[in-house]
Amino acid sequence: MNQVLASPAMLDFRSSLNNEAHFQVLLCETIRELCKKPHVAARDPSSLLDITHPILIALLDANLLYPRFQPFPRLTIVSTLHRRLLLSFCDNQYRQLSGRERVEYNVNLWLQ
């Protein structure tokens, strides 16, 4: 995850947000949503080349997500182990928040 968090796309994304809690919500809830599904389908193969979402770009750059083209274009998490590690990372991030940060996290999650 250090590679994901240090990617240029993620650094730009993090600096553009209002606060750290908002960043944590977007990062972890995007990861949780990705992990719920076996894949994220793309409209067509060329749309996989036009990804602009900074979290997806960072996960692709760190080789935690990879594109598949057959039988249809999609992004897939590398393995079940990586899926569990990503979820554990999010759970651990939430556990490390102070009481006030958890309230901010939950409010940002609710407002999404």
C-alpha positions in Angstrom: 0.0 0.0 0.0 3.0 2.3 0.4 3.4 2.3 -3.4 -0.3 3.1 -3.8 -0.2 6.0 -1.3 3.0 7.4 -2.8 1.9 7.3 -6.4 1.7 10.7 -8.1 -2.0 10.3 -8.9 -2.7 9.6 -5.3 -0.6 12.4 -3.9 -2.4 14.9 -6.2 -5.8 13.4 -5.2 -4.9 13.6 -1.5 -3.8 17.2 -1.7 -7.0 18.3 -3.6 -9.3 17.1 -0.8 -10.6 19.1 2.2 -9.2 16.9 5.0 -7.6 13.6 5.8 -10.9 12.0 6.9 -12.4 12.7 3.5 -9.4 11.1 1.8 -9.6 8.0 4.0 -13.3 7.6 3.3 -12.8 7.8 -0.5 -9.7 5.5 -0.4 -11.1 2.8 1.9 -14.7 2.8 0.6 -13.5 2.6 -3.0 -11.3 -0.4 -2.0 -14.2 -2.0 -0.1 -16.5 -1.5 -3.2 -13.9 -3.0 -5.5 -13.4 -6.0 -3.1 -17.2 -6.7 -3.0 -17.2 -7.5 -6.7 -15.3 -10.1 -8.7 -14.4 -7.3 -11.2 -15.2 -3.9 -12.5 -16.6 -4.0 -16.0 -15.5 -1.5 -18.6 -17.8 -0.3 -21.4 -15.3 -1.3 -24.1 -11.6 -2.3 -24.2 -10.5 1.3 -25.0 -12.1 2.6 -21.8 -9.5 0.7 -19.8 -6.9 2.9 -21.4 -8.8 6.1 -20.3 -9.0 5.5 -16.6 -8.9 8.8 -14.7 -9.9 7.7 -11.2 -6.7 8.3 -9.1 -7.3 5.3 -6.8 -7.8 2.9 -9.7 -4.6 4.3 -11.3 -2.6 3.9 -8.1 -3.9 0.3 -7.6 -3.0 -0.5 -11.3 0.4 1.1 -10.9 1.1 -1.1 -7.8 -0.1 -4.2 -9.6 -2.9 -4.8 -7.2 -5.5 -4.5 -10.0 -5.0 -5.7 -13.5 -6.9 -5.4 -16.8 -8.5 -8.4 -18.4 -9.9 -8.3 -21.9 -11.5 -11.7 -22.5 -14.4 -12.5 -22.5 -15.1 -8.8 -21.8 -13.0 -5.8 -20.7 -12.7 -5.5 -16.9 -10.4 -4.7 -14.0 -9.8 -7.5 -11.5 -8.0 -7.6 -8.1 -4.9 -9.8 -8.5 -5.9 -12.6 -6.1 -8.1 -13.5 -3.2 -5.1 -12.9 -0.9 -4.7 -9.4 -2.2 -8.4 -8.8 -1.8 -8.2 -9.8 1.9 -5.1 -7.7 2.4 -6.7 -4.6 0.9 -9.7 -5.1 3.2 -7.5 -5.6 6.2 -5.6 -2.4 5.3 -8.9 -0.5 5.4 -10.0 -2.1 8.6 -6.7 -1.2 10.2 -6.8 2.3 9.0 -10.2 2.8 10.6 -9.1 1.2 13.9 -6.1 3.6 14.0 -8.4 6.7 13.9 -9.0 8.7 17.0 -12.6 9.1 18.2 -12.9 12.5 16.6 -11.4 11.2 13.3 -13.9 8.3 13.3 -16.7 10.8 13.7 -15.3 12.8 10.7 -14.9 9.6 8.7 -18.5 8.4 9.4 -19.9 11.9 8.6 -17.9 12.0 5.3 -19.1 8.5 4.5 -22.7 9.4 5.2 -22.4 12.5 3.0 -21.0 10.6 0.1 
